[in-house]
Amino acid sequence: MAPRVFTIPAGAPFLDTFVAALLAGEVVRGFPDPADPLSLARATLYLPTQRARRLIEAAFLKAHGGNATLLPRLVALGEVDEDEFDLAGGLDLPPAIPKLSRRLLLAQLVAGFAGSPALKLGDAAGLATAPAAALALADELAQLMDRMATGRVPWSGLDGLVPDELDRYWQISIRFLKAVATELWPAILNERGRLDPAVRRDLLARAETERLAAGNGGPVIVAGSTGSLPATRALIAAIARHPSGAVVLPGLDCDLDEASWRALDPGADGEPIPTHPQFGLQQLLAAIGIGREEVEPLATSAAGGRERLLSRALRPAATTDQWATPDPDLDPAAALARVALVVAAEPQEEALAVAVALREVVEEPGRTAALVTPDRALARRVAADLTRWNIRVDDSAGVPLADSGAGLLARALADAAAAALAPVPLAVLLNQPDARFGLTEAKLAARRAALELAVLRGPRPKAGTGGLTLALREVQDARTTLYRRDPRRTLLDSDFALAFDLVARLETGLGPVLALGGRAQPFAALLAAHRDAVEAAARHPDGSGLAGADGDALMTWFDELAEAAADAAAMSLADYAEAVPALMRGVAVRTAFDEAARVRILGPLEARLVPLDRVVVSGLDEGRWPPDTSNDPWLSRPMRRALGLDLPERRIGLSAHDFAQCFGAPEVVLTRARKAGGAPTVPARFLQRLAAVSGAAWHEVGARGERILATARLVDAAPPAVPAPRPMPAPPLDLRPTQLSVTEVEDWIRDPYTIYARHVLRLSPLEPLDADVAAPARGTIVHEALAEFLKVYPERLPPDALPRLLGCGRAAFARLDGFPDLVAVWWPRFQRVARWLVAVETERRSAGPVQSLVELGGKITVPGTGFLLTGRADRIDLTPDGAVVIDYKTGQPPSSPQVESGLAPQLPLEAAMVTLGGFKDVPAGTAIDGLVYVRVSGGEPPGEWKPVKPKAGAVADLAPAALAGLARLVARFGEPTQGYQSLVRSEFTGRHGDYDHLARVAEWSATGGAGEEGEA
């Protein structure tokens, strides 16, 4: 009996057409029997995927007018086992090794492949990998093993490769593959009484093929598969030749000329063309043993000649000379009448244009649309954009577990535990939407804010919950100045109570997993502790935890991993955290199939089966669709060719066929982006070929796309932005500050907006999480230690000055046990500063008497005003000639010209306070003998004594000049119209102040809005 093979063109709805033809008896002769309502149930129907099974159930229901009916036995070709095949007598096959066990065992082989005696790799020890990298290589190895099994390529073929002719890397790879394939992996499978899954599926397919070849069984039909694997191809061929069998192919090209068809696989006469969309179907027809002319169409295309145009565009390169000969049966303009091409500027604009194209369909009752793309990032963007209009989307791929809410919580927790609760990973964990720690959302937010402000912002606290507790105690006890917080923002004891409570909850929930840090631990112990910690972190006040599809998927993932845990190598907590995303790879969170959804996101396989009014084909750039032909890390291209494996270009052919199927939809919108990741993209070869054969009609395709793109741009369109001018707010006089510190006067001179933001708006900057401990601002602890020493020895230094100064330093640094990184950076610096300072002070005091007064607080009223000037002098030395005002700087101090010009008035103003009796321990009228900046960076040199040396006049003259300048400043800002302008006299062009973002400096400075500089 001649094989029964049919095709449904891309321009006809595949499943509806197939079901209608099947029920009409056009697919299998005499089937189904109209008089027997049970006859349909006796058939077996093979489909490409599990989701296709659900889709065809809906198609049968639709064909029966919504009435219930018995269906054929539905089998997904890609996911079969004994229960799916009707094996007479059954097969006595060992079970397949579980998927996770296989991954973990292969990862162990990969991770240790340099040290295995069986491999004899010599000096290749550097090839050992971390668990996450080993899992990635193990997945590639598993794919290779599957391809070898499904392609029926024997591992003995490796013996035919000549190692000496290959690069050393490939020589090592061959030795590894031989050891794994012929020794290590078979031994593992034999020991466990298991089979490799791909091998087992191939054996089942062989047995089923033999059964069907003998003519056994009832009606058997394959629909929608192209037979890309040899085992599947053989099974389909047996079904085609079965007395009650039939094969229904998707989109066989009946328009391609015979010369081009033969060129796809010329056999010994030339090279095959695996990149062509019909390559797989040609191989399948050859396996069945029929010619293309023997295939019967079950429908005619409704795409208006689009298939013929695409066939012409994608013909093999050897026959593209026929493009020059017009096709009298083809009108490109008519074929492309319902096709649009959107060329967006970048992926975000492309996603919005796709969303608009899908939304247009929803505006018309009953119409359906789908996005088809291999780019999952683009698909997620489109789904997010559709939420603007509350459009429900059915996404067949679901959400990767690693990117779901529950998966992100598990990943964040593992990262935080591996980092011993370092500020950034801990903040990420505490901000996860599913994190609760037994609290309501509001209560957790209050505790999170308190902990963040107390110890997570600023220098990193000591590791673990114990370190957080210690840091909290030190900050609470000392109200440390390490963070330079404004007094208005000082945390209350009630805030610390909240922070301590959260740390206690972290200890309860995460303590067991934190205890596993450091050395390598059994994988089962890490997994169990991780699961318990996730459940504790997700626990609500009522005791409930993770819910929904993602929560169920995560718990199932934990269960399956626990069953395979014995097959994983021991690893450190850090390696485990790095491996978690890799272990989640391939696990998706899927919702139930939504039959009522009018907008879908589909994979290419499903898109060919679903009846749709509009298909949006997106990501049509080289590297996205078709995908990059990535190389195999285990076999080079010549090695793959020598073994008889498919080359990576085969993926391009499959992609091309998927594109051809989508191109036959009633309406098609093609989209791409000119740039991705800041780099120009190249249009997909399908688009370039279509443009070449379509002529002027292609311009109209682009024009239709431009209309969609123009609509998309209107979605986020806003009136033209007027560049912000340099701000100069002028608040009412009663809101303006009536006192400032000497250090703030420089801000008032250089950047008045800072004073406005700090004192009128009462805003204080937040430090970053895990701030730089080496920043000069952290040097305040050095100041404090030096001050303590000089309080004890204000005049003469003791003979053992250095040990005593170091003792003061140790006492000061002891208050920072909760911040070990800070101590580690600044204690060595302090030791260098101490040695330098003792030498300098010894020399100074040997020249005459000196009395050092430190940390002096003082204030004066600026003469002629009611303005209060406050200050805290780091140090004032009293000598027979007067007072020397000293300020410590761990960063770069101001220069003498800056001080003399009034731009850096701190020391002159402190000197003015001295002469006016602003410091109670310094008599009024004391002469000024010097102004000195002492740089104590602890670097090289460790310290510098930098006196201010004015070019004109005496140093003592700087004080009255600075005070007079301050009086003028007070008077000017006492005028209601005087505003607090931004960056009047900035020291550096590219400065980044605490309030520059509020003043929109980047905007007005880049658009010429700088304006006139204010008065100094």
N, C-alpha and C positions, 0 to 999 in steps of 0.2 A: 504494500500500500504506500502511495506517495505521501511524503511528509506534508502535514497541514500547517502552513506558516502564513500568518497574516501580519499586516502592519496598519497602524493608525497614524496618520500624518500629524505633524506638530500643530497644524491649524485646526484640529478637531479635539474636543474634550475626551481625554483618553478613557477614563473609567466609565463615564456615562455611555460612551460609544461602545466600549467593550461589553458592558453589562447588557445593553440593549441587544447587541449582536448575539451574545451568549444565550439570552432568554428567547431570542427568535430562532434559535437552532442553526445559526450561520457559522458557528465556531466548530462545534463537534456534531457530526451527522446524527440526527435522531435524538439529540440531547439538548435540553431536558424533555422528558415525556410530559406533554400537557395533561395527560390523564393521571399522572402519578405525582402528587405533591411532594413525595419524598425523594424523587429522582435527583433533584438538585443537591441534596445532602450527600449523595453517593460520590460526588466528584471531589477531586483535590485540586485546589487552585494555588499555584506558587506565585508569590509576589516579592518585590525587591526588599522591602523592609517591614518591620513590625507596624510602623505608623500607616503604611499602605494598607495593611489589613483593616485598620479602623476606617480608613477612607472608603474602602470598597464596601464595607458594611453599610455606610451611609448611602452609597450609590445603589445598592440592592434595595434598600428601604425606599429610596426615591423612586426607583423603577416600579415598585409594587404599590405606589400611591400612599406610602406611609404605613401600609399594613405589614404585620409581622410575617416572616417567612423563614423556612429552614434554609441555611446557607451551606455552600460547599465547605469542606475542610480547608482552612486557610493556613498556608505555610509561608513563613518568611525565609527566603533563600539564604540570607546572610546570617541567620541565627538559628540553625537547625540542630536537632538532636534526635535520639531514637524515637521520642514521642511524636516528633513531627513527621518522620518517615514511616511509611507503611511496609516495614520489612517483614517479609514472610518468614516466620520462625524466629526472627530477631537475630542480632549479632551478639556474640559473647565478647564485647570489648570492655577493657578496663575504663573506669571513668576518667574524664579529663582532669588534669591538675587545675585547681582553682586559679582564677586569673591573678588575684593578689599574691598568692603563694608563688606563682610563676614570676611575677615582677620582682618580688623580694629576693628570690633565689638567684635570678639572673643578675640582679644588682650586686649580690654578694660575689658572684663570679667575676663581674666587671671590676668591682672595687679591689678585689684581690688578684686581678689577673696578672699583675707583674710578679707577685710573690709565689705563684703556684708552681711547684716542682714539675707538674705535668706540662707546663707551657715552655719551660726552658728558654725564658726570654732574656737571660743574661743581665745586661745593664739597663733594662727597661723599667727599673723600679720606680722611676719618676712618673709612670703612667697610672699609678694607683690614684683613685679619685675619691672625693667626698661623697657622702650618701646621696645628696640631691643630684650631683652630676652623674653618679653611678646609675641612678634611676632613669635619668634621661637617656644615657647610653644603653641601658637595659631595654628601654622601650624601643629604641632603634634596632637592637639585636632581636627582640621579639618580633618586630615587623619583618625583619629579614628571614627569620625562621618560618614565619607564616607564609611569606612569599615563596620560599623554597618548597614548603609543603603543598601550598595551593597550586603552584606552578609545576609541581611534580618534577622538581629538579633535584637530583641526588647530591648529597654532600660529597660524594666521591669525586664530583666534578672539580673540587678544589685541588685534587691531586694533579689535574691537568694544567694548572696554572704554574708558571715557571717563576719561583720566588726570586731567583737571581736577576731576573729582568725587571723586577719591580723596585720601587722606592722602599727604603728600609721600613718605613711606617707600615706599608702594605704587607711586607714580609711578616712583621710582627702580627698584624691583623689576621693573616691567613693561618699562622700557627695557633693563634688564639681560637679562631673559628673551628679549626680541625679538632683541637682539644675539647672544645665545648660540644660540638656536634657529634663527635664520634666516641668520646669518653665521658666527660664530666656530666653533661646533661642526660644522656641515656642512663648513666648509672643512678642519677637522682630519681629519674622516672621509674626505673626498675625496682629500686629500693622501696618506693612508695606504692608500687602497683598502679601507676597512672600513665596516661597518654598525653602527649602534647595536644592542646585543643585543636590546632589547625590540622594536625595529622589525623585526629579522630574524626573531624568533620569531613576530611577527604575520604576516609575509609567508608563513612556512612554514605557519602555521595556516590562513591563507587558501587556500593552494594545496592543502593536505590536505582542507580543507572542500570545495573545488571538485571534487577527485577523488572524494570519497565521495558528493557530491551527484549525481555522474554514475552512481553505482551500481557503481563499480569496486572490486575487491578482495574478499577473502574475508570471513568473519564478523568484525564489529568491534563491540566492546562497551565501554561506559564504565561504571565501577562506583565509587561513592563520591564523585563530584565533584558540586558544586552549581553549577558554571558561573558563578562570580562575576565573571569577566572577559568582555567582549564577544567576544573572539576564541575563548575556550574555549566560550562559550555557543553561538556559531555552529557550532563543530566538533561539539559534542554534539548540536545540532539536526540536523546532516547525518547523524550516525551513527544517530540515532533514526529517520530517514526512509529509511535505507539498506535495501535488500531483505534483507540478512543482518545488520542492525544491531540493537542494543538498548541501552537506557540503564537503569541501576539506581540509583535515587536513595536517599540516606540520610535517613530520618525525615521523609517528607512527611506533613504534618498533615492527616489525613482527617477529623478530628473538628471542626475549626473551621467554624463556620456560614458560609454563603455570603456573607452581608452583610459579615462581618468579613474574609473572604478577598478580596472585591472592594475593600474599603477599603484594602488594603495598597498598591495602586497604581491609584488611580481614574482615572489619565490626566489629561485636561483638566478633569475634574470636581472635582479637589481635590489636596491635597499627598500624595505617597507617604509611606510609613512605613518608612524603611530600617532602623529599629531593631528591627523585628519579626523573629523567627527564620525565618519562612517567606518573607520578602521576596525573597531570592535565588532560591528554588525557584519562586516565582510568576513571576518574570521569565524563568526558564529554560523553564517550561512554555509561556509566551506565545511565546518564540522558537521552540519546537518546533511550536507551533500546535495544542495540545490542551488540553482542560480537565482539571481535577483528577480528575473522575470517570472519566476514561479511563485513569488510572494503575492498574495491577494490583499488589496486594500479593503478595509472594512468601512471606510468613510472617505469623503472628499474634504479637502482643506477649505476652511472658510477664511483663510488669511490673505486671499487676493493675490496669489503669486509670490508671496513672501518666501516660501520654501524654495521656489525656483531661483529667486534672486540670491538667497543665501548659498544655495548649492553652487551657483556660478561664482560667487565671491570666494568661497572656501575651497575651490577646486585645487588639486595638487599644483605645486609650483611649476612642474614640468609641462602643464597644459594651460598655464595662464595666458599663453599667447592667444588663446581663443577669446580673451576679453576684447580684443580688437574687432572681433566679428559680432555684430549686433545679433541679439536673439529676437526673432520676429514674434515669438510667443510671450515676450516679457515686456511689461511696461513698468519701469522702476517707480515712476510717480504713483501709479495705482497701487503697486505692492507696498509702498512706504506711506500710504495715505494716513495710516493710523499709528505711525511710529514717530517718536520724539527723541531727541538727543539733548540731554542736559550736560553742559560742561561747566562745572562749578569751579570757583577759585581754589577752594580747599575742602577737606572732608566734612567740616562742620556745615558749610553751606550746602554741600551735596546732600547731607542727611536731612536738612530742612527742606530742600527741594523735593526729596523723595517723600517726606511726610506730607507735603502739599499735594503731590501727585496722588498719593493714597487717599487723602482727605477729599479730593475732588470726586472720587468714586462714591464715597459714603454719602455725598449730597444727593445722590439719586437712589431712590428706594430699590432694594433688591439686588443692586450691583455689588460685585465682590472684587477685591484686589489683593495682590500679594507682592511683597518684596522678596526677591531672590538674590542672594549675595553670599560669597564665601567669606566676606569680611565681617566677623562677629562684632568688632568694635563699631563699625558703621551701623549694623543692625540694632545695637543697643542705643545708639544715638537717635536713630529713627523712632524707636519705641518710646524713648523719652520725649521726643518732640511731639509725638502724637498725643501724649497726655495733656498737652495744652488744650485740646478740644475734647477730652474725655472719650477718646476713641479706644475701644477695647481691641487688643491685638493678641492673636494666638500665635505664639512663637514655638515652632516645632522643635527647635534645638534646646529650648529651655534656658536656664541660667547655669553656668558652671558653678559647681558647689563652692569652689574657692572664692567666687565673686558674690555668692549669696550672703544674706545677713548672718545666718548661722555659721557659714564657712569663714566669713571675715572675722567673726568673734573668735572662732577656734584658732585662726592664724594669728590674730593680734595677741591672744593669750600666750600662745607658744613663743612668739617673738618677745613679749614682755618678760616671760619667765627666763628665756635664754639670756636676755640682757640684764637679768637680776633687777628688774623694775627700774631701769634707767628712765629718765624723765620722758623722752619722746615716745618710746614704745608703751610706757605706762599710760601716758595721755591718750594715745591711740586706742588702747584697750578700754579705758574709762569712758571714752566718747562713742563707743560702739552702741548703736541703737538697742541691741539685744542685751547689753550689760545691765545688770540690776544689783547684784550682790545682796539680795534680800530687801531691797529698798524700793520705794516708789521712784519714778523718774525725777520728780522735783527734789526729793531728799538726797538722791545720789548726786544731782547737779550741785546742790549746796555744798556737799562734802568734797566733791571734785574741785570746785572753785577754791575752797579753803586750802586744800592740799596743794593745788597748783600755785596759788599765790605765796604760800608759806615756803615750800622747798623745791617745787619742780621748776619754777622760773628762777633763773640765776644759776650759780654753779651747781654741778651735779652732786646730789647727796650720796652718802655711802650706800653700797649695794644692799638689796633685799629689804624686807619689811623692818628688820632690826635697824638698818641704816636710815630708813625713813623716820622711824620713831626717834632715833638719836638726833637726827637733824631737826626734827620738829621741836624737841626739847631745847636744843641749843638756841634755835631762833626765838622760841617763846621766852626763854630765860633772859637772853641778852637783848632781844629786839635788835639784833645785829644790824650794823650799818653797811653790811656787805652789799646790800641790794640798792642802797641809796633811795629808799622809798620815801615818798612824801609823808610827813606825820599823819596827814588825813587818811592815809591808806593803811596805817598800821592795823594789823589784825587784832581782834579782840580775843579774850580767852574763850569765848563761846565759839569763835571760828576755829581755834586750835582744837577744841573738844570735838568738833565735826571732823577735822582732819585726822585726829587720833582714832576716831571711830572707824573711818574708812580704812586706815592702815590695819586696824585689827581685823576687819572683814577680809582684807587682802591676805592677811596671814592665815586666817581660817580657811579661805577658799583655795589659795595658791601655795600655801606652805609646803604640802607634800611634793608638788612638782618643782618648786624652787629648791627643795632639799636634794634634788637629783642633779643639780648643776655641777659642773667640774668634770669628773672622770666619766668614762664611757659606762653606760648603764644598759641592762637588758631592754630590748625594744618593748617587750610586753609591759615592763614597769613604767617606761616613759608614756606609753599609750594609755595605760590605766590611770596614771596620775593626770594626764592631760584631759581625759574624759571627765574625771571627777571635778577638775578645776573648771572646765567649761560649764558643767551642770551647776556648780556653785556660783559662777559668775552670772549665769542666766536666770538664777532663781528669783522669783518675784516674792513680795511680802506674803502672799497667800500660799507659797510653796510650789506654785506652778513654774514651769521652765520654758524651754524652747518649744514653739508650736509651729504649725504650718508645714508646708511641703519641704522647706529648707531644713527645718529642725528635724523632721523625720529622716531626710536624706543624710544629715550629719550623723545621727545616731546609727543608722544602717551602715554608714562608712566605718564608724568605730567598731561595730559588731563584726563586720567582715575583716577588718584589719586585725581584730583580736584573734579571730580564727586562724589567721596566717602569721601571727606575731612570732611564732617559733621559727619561721623561715627568714626572719630579718636579722641582720648583724647587730651586735651591740653598738651603740653610738652615744656621743655626748648630747646633752640637752641642746646645745647650739646647733649641732648637725641635725638633730631631730626637727628643730624649728625650721631650719632651712629646707628640710625634706618634706614638710607638711604640704606645701602647695603642689609639689611634684606627686605626692601620694594621692592628692585629690584630683589629679589630672584625669580627664576622661569621665568623671562623675558629674552628671548634670541634674539639676532640679527641674523637673518637668511637671507642669500642671496637666489635668485631664484635657483631652481633645475637646475643643470648643466648637461644636458644629454650628453654633449661631453666629460665630465671629465673621464679620464681613471683611476684615483686614487681617492678613496673615503674614508671618515671616517664615519662609519655607526654605528647606534645603533643595538643591537642584534635583535630587531624585524624586522628592515628593511633588515638586512643582510640575513635573511632567504628567502627574496623575490627577491633580486637582483642577476642576473646571473653574476658570476665572475670567472676569471681564477685562481686567487690566493687570499686566505683569510689569513690575518695575525691576529691571535688571541693573544692579548697581555694582560699583567697584570695578568698572571696565578699564582697568589700567594693567599694563604688563607687570607681573609680579603679584597681582591680586586676582585677576580673572583674565587670562589663565594664570595659575600660581607659578611661583618660581620653581624651577627644576632643581630642588635642593639635592646635594650630593649625599650619598650614604657614607657614614663614618666608618663602616666596616668593609665595604667593597668599592673599588673605583669603577668608573664607567667601563673601561676595557675588561675588567674582571667580571662585571655583570654580563657584558655581552658574551664573553667566553663561556659563562655558565648557562646562558640561554634565558636569563631573567629579563623581564621587561625593563627597558630603560626609563629614566625619570620622565622623558618626553611623553610616555604613555598617558600621564596625568593630563597633559595638554589636550590630547585627543578626547579624553573623557570630558574635560571642561568644554571643549568645542561642541560636543554632542549635547551637553546640558544647555549651552547657549542656544543651539539650534532649536531645541525643544521649547525654550522660553520665547524665542523669537516668533513662534507661530501663534501666540495668544492673540485674541481679537484686538486688543490695544497693547502696545509695548512702549515703555519709557526706558530708554537707556541712559545711564548716568555715569559720570566719571569726574575726577578732580584734577585740575592742572598741576597742583602741588600737594604733596603729602609730607609731613614732617619737615617742611621748609625746603624740600628739594623738588625739582620739576619731575613730573611723571610722563610716561610714554603711553599713548592710547593703546588699548588692547588691539592685537592684530586683527581681531574680528571687525572692529570698527574701521581700521585702516583699509581692509579689503572691501568692506561694504561701500566706503566712500569712493574707492577706485572704480567700482562697477556701476554705481548709482548715478554718477554724473550730477547734473543740476538738481535732481530730486533730493540729493543729500543736503543741499542748502536749506530746503524747506523743512527737512527733518530737524536741522539745527535751529531753525526759526521757531518751530513749535516748542522745542526745549527751552529757548530763550524766554518764551512767554511763561512757562512754568517757573523758570528761575526768577523772572521779574516779580511774579506773585510771591514767591518765597522771600524775596528781599523786602517786600512790603510788610511781612510779618513782624520783623524786628526793626522796621524803619522808624527813625526818630527825626524830629526837626533838626536842621543843621546846628551842630554844636557851636556855640560861641565860646571861644577860648576864655578861660577865667582870667580876670585881671589880677595883678598882685593885690592880695587882700590888705586892707588897712582898717580893721574894725575900730569903731569909736564908741565904746560902751559909756553909759552914764558915769559921771564922776564918782557917785557913791559906790559903784561897783569896782572901781579901780583900786589897785593895791596902795596902801599908805605906808607900807614898810617892805623892805627887801634886804636880803643879805648881800654882803660885799661880793660874793661869787656870782650873784644874779645880776649885778649891775652890768657886767660885761655882756650878758644876754640882752639886757635892755638897750645897750648901745648898738650891738651888732644885729640883733634880731628881735625887735620889740614884740613880734607876734608870739614868741615863746613866753613872754611874761603874760600876755593876754590869755593864752591857752592854759598856762599853769595857775594863774591867780584869779582870773575872771571866770573862765570856764571850769576851773578846778579839775583839770585833767592831769593825770600822772602817767608817764609811759610805763608799759609793762616790759619787763626783761624777757628775752627769748627763753624758751625751754632749753635746758642743758647749755647755758650760756658759756662763752669762752672764759675759762678760768685764768688765762694769761693776760686778759685785758687790763690796761693800766688801772681801771676803776677798782680792781680787786686788791690793789696795793694799799688800801686803807688799813689792812691788818698790819702792814709794815709801819705805818704811821702810828698806830696804837701801841705797838711794841716799843718804838723809839720814845714815845711820850711817857710810857710807864718807867722807862729807864731814867729819863731826865727828871721825872718827878722825884725819884729817890736820890739822884745825884745832880742837883741843879747847878752846883758850882764846881767842885773838884771831882775829878773822876778817880775811882779807887784803883789801886795797883792791878787788880784783877778785873779791869773794866770789861774786857771782851767776854769772859765767862759769865759775868753778871748780866751783860746786855743779852747774851744768848739765852740766859735763864729767863729774862723778861719776855724774850721772843717765844720760848717754849710755853710759858704760861699763857701768852696771848693766843698762840696757835692751838693750845689744848682746848680752847673753846670751839674749835672747828673740827673735832673728831668726826662729826657727821658729814664733813665735806672733804674726804681724803684727797681728791684730785686737786683741790685748791691748795691744800697743805703741800702736796707733792711738787707743785709748781713754785709756790712762793717761799717755802722754808729754805731751800737752797739759795734763793735770791736774797732772803733776809740774812743768811749767814755771810754772804759776800758783802752786803751793805754794812753789816755790823763791823766786820774787820776794817772796812774803809772808814766808817764813821768814827770808830775809836781812834784811828790814826789821825784823822783830821781834827777831832775835838781835843785830843791831847796836845797837838801842836798849837791850836788856837789859845787854849787856856794857859799854855806855858808863856804866852806873850803878855798876859795880863788877866786881871780878874774878869770873870764872866758869870752871870747868873741867868740860867735858862728857865723861863716860864713857858709852860706848854698847855695846849688845849684851853686857851683863855676865851671865855665867852664875853662879849661886850656889845654896847649899843650907844648910839648918839642920835640926836636930832640934827638933821642937816640945817646948818645956820640959814635963817631967813625963810624957812619952810616948816611945816609941821610933819615932815616926812622922817620916818624912823629908819635908820641904817643899823643893821645888826651884823654880827660876824663872829666867827670862832677862829682865832689865830692858831695855826699849828704850833708856832713857837715865837717867843720874843726874848731875845738875849739883851740883858742890861749890862752895859760896859761903862767905864769911866767917861766915855765920850757920848753916851746916849743909848738909844734903843736900836737894835737891829731886828727888823721884822723878817721872819723866815717862813717860807711856805714849802712843804714837801710836795714833790711831784714824782709819781712813778712813770708818767708819760713825758712828753716833750714840753718843757716850760715855755712861756712867752719870751720873745726876744726883748732886748732893751729898747729898740725903736718902737715896738708895739706898746710897751709900758709908757714910754715917754709921750707917745701920740695920744694916749688916753684910751686906746682900744683894749688894753688889758689893765683895768684900774684896781684889781684886787689889792695888791700890796700897797700902792699909794693910799687907798682908802683906809686900809688897816692902820697905816702910819698916821693918817689924819685922826683916826679914833684914839690912837696913842696920845697925840698932842692935846686932844680935847678931853682926856680923862675918861675915855669910853671903856677902858679895861680897869677894873677896880684895883688890881694889884700893880698897876703902873701909874705913877703920879702924873697928874695933868701937867702939861708943859714940858714933858720929857723930850729932849732933842732926838731927832732921827739921825742915827749914825750909819744906817745902811738898809737896803732892801735886797733880800737874797732869796733866790729860788734854789732849793737843794733837790737835785734829781737823784732819786734812790730807786732805780730800776732793777738793780741787782744783775745787770748785764755786763757788758764790757765797754767802758769801765763800769764798776758797780755803782759808783756815785759821782756826782759833779757838784761843786760849789759854784753857783752862777750868780754873782751879784749884779744888780741892775746898774748900768753905767750910762747915764744920760749924756748926750753930746753937748747939750747946752745947760748951764746952771748946775746947781748942786742937787744931789739926790733928795735932800730934804725939801726942795722946792716942788717936788712932784706931788706931795700930799695936798697942799692948798690948791694946786691946779686941778687935781682930781676932784676935790670936794666942790670947787666952784663949778666944774663941768657937771657934776651930779646935781647941783642946785639948779643949773639951767635946764637939765633934763627933767627934773621934777616940775619946774615951772611950765615947761612946754607941754608936758602931759597933764598939767592941770587945766589946760584949755579944752573945753568940751569938743571942739572940732578936731583935735589932734588924735589921730588913730595910731594903732599899734601895727605898723607896717612889717611885712615879712622881709627878712634878709636885707636890711639897710646897708650893712657893711660886713658882708660875709668874709670870713678869713680865707676860705677856700672855695673855689668855683664849684667843685663837685661835692660839697659837704652834704651830709645826711643828718639833719637834726632830728630830735625826738618828735617834732610837730610839723615837719616839712610836708608830710602827706596831707595833713589837715589844711595847710596853706596852699596845697596844690602847686607846689614849687615846680615839679616836673612839667606841668602843663603851661603855666604862664612864662616860665623861663625859656621854654622851647618855642614859644609862639610870639616872641618879641614883646611880652607883656611886662618886662622888667620895670619899666617906668623910671622915674628919677630917684636917685638915692636921697634918703632923708639926711637930716643934720646929725653929725656925730655928737 
